Amino acid sequence: MTTIGGLPLFRGAFAVLLLAGWLACSGNQPDAGGHGEGDTLFPKLPKVSGHIDRVDANPAHPRHFRTLLITDGGGQRWEFQSAGWVGVSVGHLKDHQIQGAPVTVWYEKQANGVLMARFVGD
């Protein structure tokens, strides 16, 4: 069996991915890639923070989400859709889901009642 530092290859690769995700959210990097800039970019939009229940990728653009479900601190569930890039990838959102780390979503409510995410930050 192939190993890395005494760990089986799969476990070693998984550990590296978890560490990379943690570092991306830790704020110890010089440029966090736009995370947390929603108040600057969209100061007039409503926002909600919560933990991710589910994130579904857009089949046409796998880095973009189609649907994001979160639960806020009061237990209310929110469902968002997106029409493109919102500041973070589906992979990054899945890292937050696995780690239980909250996200903040800046959104617009469409005439049909759909909540369209405009930006998602750490």
C-alpha positions in Angstrom: 0.0 0.0 0.0 1.3 3.5 -0.9 1.8 5.7 2.1 2.6 9.4 2.8 4.5 10.0 6.1 3.3 6.6 7.4 -0.4 7.3 6.5 -2.1 5.4 3.7 -2.3 7.6 0.6 -6.0 8.2 0.8 -5.9 9.4 4.5 -2.8 11.5 3.8 -4.5 13.2 0.8 -7.7 13.8 2.8 -5.7 15.4 5.7 -4.0 17.7 3.2 -7.3 18.8 1.8 -8.8 19.5 5.2 -5.7 21.5 6.1 -6.0 23.5 2.9 -9.6 24.2 3.6 -8.9 25.3 7.1 -6.1 27.6 6.0 -8.3 29.2 3.3 -10.8 30.2 6.0 -8.4 31.0 8.8 -7.6 34.6 7.7 -3.9 33.9 7.9 -3.4 34.4 4.2 -2.6 37.8 2.7 -5.5 37.7 0.3 -8.6 35.6 1.2 -10.0 35.9 -2.3 -12.9 38.1 -1.5 -14.2 36.2 1.5 -16.1 38.5 3.9 -16.3 41.5 1.6 -20.0 41.4 1.1 -20.7 44.4 3.2 -18.4 46.5 1.0 -19.7 45.1 -2.3 -23.4 44.9 -1.4 -24.0 47.3 1.5 -27.7 47.7 0.7 -28.6 44.0 0.3 -30.1 42.0 3.1 -27.9 39.2 4.5 -28.3 36.1 6.6 -25.7 34.0 8.4 -26.0 30.3 9.1 -24.7 26.8 8.8 -24.9 24.9 5.5 -27.4 22.1 5.3 -27.0 21.4 1.6 -25.2 22.8 -1.5 -25.9 21.6 -5.0 -23.6 22.3 -7.9 -24.8 23.8 -11.2 -24.2 21.0 -13.7 -23.2 23.6 -16.4 -20.7 25.3 -14.1 -19.6 22.9 -11.3 -17.8 25.6 -9.3 -21.1 27.6 -9.0 -23.9 26.4 -6.9 -27.5 26.0 -8.1 -29.1 25.7 -4.6 -27.7 26.5 -1.2 -29.7 25.7 2.0 -28.7 27.1 5.3 -30.1 27.3 8.8 -29.6 30.5 10.7 -29.0 30.9 14.5 -32.7 31.0 15.2 -33.4 27.8 13.4 -35.0 29.3 10.3 -34.1 27.5 7.1 -33.2 29.6 4.0 -33.0 28.5 0.4 -30.9 30.4 -2.1 -30.2 30.1 -5.8 -27.5 31.6 -7.9 -27.1 32.8 -11.4 -23.3 32.7 -11.5 -20.2 33.3 -9.4 -21.0 34.5 -5.8 -17.4 34.7 -4.4 -16.8 31.1 -3.3 -16.8 27.7 -5.0 -19.0 24.8 -4.3 -16.0 23.0 -3.0 -15.3 25.8 -0.5 -19.0 25.7 0.6 -18.8 21.9 1.1 -15.7 22.4 3.3 -17.8 24.8 5.4 -20.6 22.2 5.5 -18.3 19.4 6.7 -16.6 21.6 9.3 -19.8 23.2 10.5 -18.4 26.7 9.8 -21.0 29.4 9.2 -21.4 31.5 6.0 -23.1 34.8 5.3 -25.2 35.2 2.2 -26.1 38.6 0.7 -29.2 38.2 -1.4 -32.0 39.7 -3.4 -35.6 38.6 -3.3 -37.0 38.1 -6.8 -40.6 39.0 -7.8 -41.4 35.2 -7.8 -40.2 34.9 -4.2 -36.9 33.2 -5.1 -33.9 34.3 -3.0 -31.0 34.9 -5.4 -27.6 34.9 -3.7 -25.3 37.7 -4.9 -22.3 37.0 -2.6 -21.4 34.4 0.0 -18.7 35.1 2.5 -16.9 33.4 5.4 
